């Protein structure tokens, strides 16, 4: 896992489930190159975004996430599996892309699952960021506005993956890891990530 540089970009990027799934389909079904994928998404406005620049930017984010998995089987899972499974694979892709999402999912969410403490509140996010700011100069340099926006993004990721029921949730739902994601994480030698998916065996 790299450092936190560039993790501030999370404020713009979000979870991008539908966009990532669209790009994964073009990668797997049509074996298009990255440039061809960008061209196709722009020409057909597959994301329904207002500007070409925004579309290109997001396609490139999705491509980076999918290539970051380094696992075409998992890209296929994102492209074709039911929503619950493909969302989990997208979450793992996002964890691999962003050190910050990786750390949050493992050290905050994974730790709660391990302790079977399913309480959750803004306090958990605040403590996580306070700790990061103490440990890391990059994070310490971020403005309060950036940090608040990233907190919102992390909460949205949890909502989209049904870890919590809404922005004011006070408890975590005990998620279950999908076998495709479980296998990919183990094959990747990243067992340390399994607790983020409530998996401890």
C-alpha positions, 0 to 999 in steps of 0.5 A: 500500500502506498502513502496518502498522496493523491488520496485527497482526490477522493473528494471528487471520485466517490464509489462510482459503482455503475461507471466502474461496472460499465468500464469493466464490461467494455474491458472484458466483453469487447477487449477494448484498449484503455483509449478505445474505452475512453473513446466509446464512453465519451462518444456514447455518453455512457455515464450521462455526465455533462462534460467530456472532460468530466467523463474522461476523468472518471473513465480514467479513474475507473480504469486505474481501479480495475487495472489496480486489481491486477486480476481479470477474473475480478474485473469479470466479477465486477462486469457480470456478477449480481450487484451485491457481489460486484459492489464488494469487488468494487470496494476492494478495488477502491481499497487497493487504489486508496491507502486511506480507504484501505486503512479505514476499512481495516483499522476501523470497520474490520476492528469493530467486526473483530471485536463484535462491536457494531456501534458506529458514529461520526466519532469513529471517523473523527478519531480515525482522522485525528490519528492520521493527522498525527501520524502523517504530514500529508493528511495533516496538510489537508483542510478541514473542508477536504477532510469533511468531504472525505468523511462523507465519501467514506460514509457513502461507501459504507451506505452503498455496500450496506455496511450502514443503513444511512448517513445517521446510522448508529450501527454497522450491519454484519456483512458477509464476504462473497466467495469471489472476493474472498478468493481474490483477496487470498490469491492476492496475498492480502488476507489482512484485508479480510476483516474489512469484509467481516471475515476471520477464518 
